[in-house]
């Protein structure tokens, strides 16, 4: 099977997936039922050739609607449940949206979009769906404070890494992800479950972590992915012992050694690794040796048609999996003239291995010297008494900014000057003077964004 053989998701599904399901906390749907049912109330044909905004709050219905709309609509823009309503008019204009699929049609009655199609629980389809168009998949970038950018993908690009990996070995997997499947990381797992013949258990927005982990265990999840921040929160929960996946992956943020080691202790029999992927660059590579960073030998060719280079300390990627354009009247070029995508992620060569040090746009300036908060967090997180940390800047009249570290301890009752001094000693041993936190605060929790990334707020 090559990426070009997957003309559409619905066209790929068949009786071979009998017994495979997609579920959330309330419903469970058979993959083979998708062929005979519709969640669009028989109105799919009205979406033919249109530019569709998929604005469904329910993840399960969203996933089913994707499989129907793909191959029918000209383009499909996936809207995460947390999308700021203030950004919608600009996104609708930039993506030339002329139809919306939603589970709350009344909200869109006055939006000025020509066609509003209601989405709901799947019901028998009166007419079999016809797919014959290569739908353009539009996704929104995450991690920005302003309006998200719209990024255009093809189905072949989105499934390139899945096809390259081939079918899952052994018993059919049951997949799960902490991500929203309308974001790039979550969509990759959703597509992988469908194309590999597995089942999928979806996350629930706002679901308590203990309840979520218990549900994953009850559904027999074997393969699961999330950001390092997702996993740090999971490792702080006693419910981590309620399930035993055999495949664990991290992506979306820097996977430091502390979180990789923590997962190995929690799941000693599992395959644990981290992958590099982004909405713009697509799936770059995976690292499965249990170590942070990636081998320097991957630069030049990471395998499966992915080429990487480092320019001025920043990672650039070229492959058939990268997005092919930003969408919108003011959209900048996504690739350079050689076809490389600037990831914005900075790396540093240490021996025979590259280590991620942070985002180019997230640097703290301390007296004219650059500080990557992720580099400080990696050191703090190594302390046996620390479960999670966030380094941020605070304004200073002398240096312009100082570094402040917020730290979650494994045992909040251990908060003391002694453990604070131990953390500072670790920082002094590993970091330049200007990177050492001026203040360390012990906190009960840290905010995680809807995209699963550590929220970063300066003061």
Secondary structure, DSSP 8 states (H G I E B T S, - for coil): --GGG---HHHH--GGGTT-EEE-SS-EEETGGGGTEESSTT-GGGGTT-EEEEE-S-HHHHHHHHHHHTTTSSEEEE--TT--GGGHHHHHHHTT--EEEES-GGGGTTS--SEEEE--S-EE-SS-----S--EEEEE--S-SS---EEEE-HHHHTHHHHHH-S-SSS--EEEESS-TTSHHHHHHHHHHHHTT-EEE---TT--HHHHHHHHHHTT--EEEE-HHHHHHHHTSGGGGG---SEEEE-SS---HHHHHHHHHHTTTSEEEEEEEETTTEEEEEE-SS-SSEEGGGTT--BTTBEEEEETTEEEEESTTS--EEESTT---SB-TTS-EEEEEEEEEETTEEEEEEEGGGEEEETTEEEEHHHHHHHHHTSTTEEEEEEEEEEETTTEEEEEEEEEESSGGG-SHHHHHHHHHHHHHHS-GGGS-SEEEE-S---B-TTS-B-----
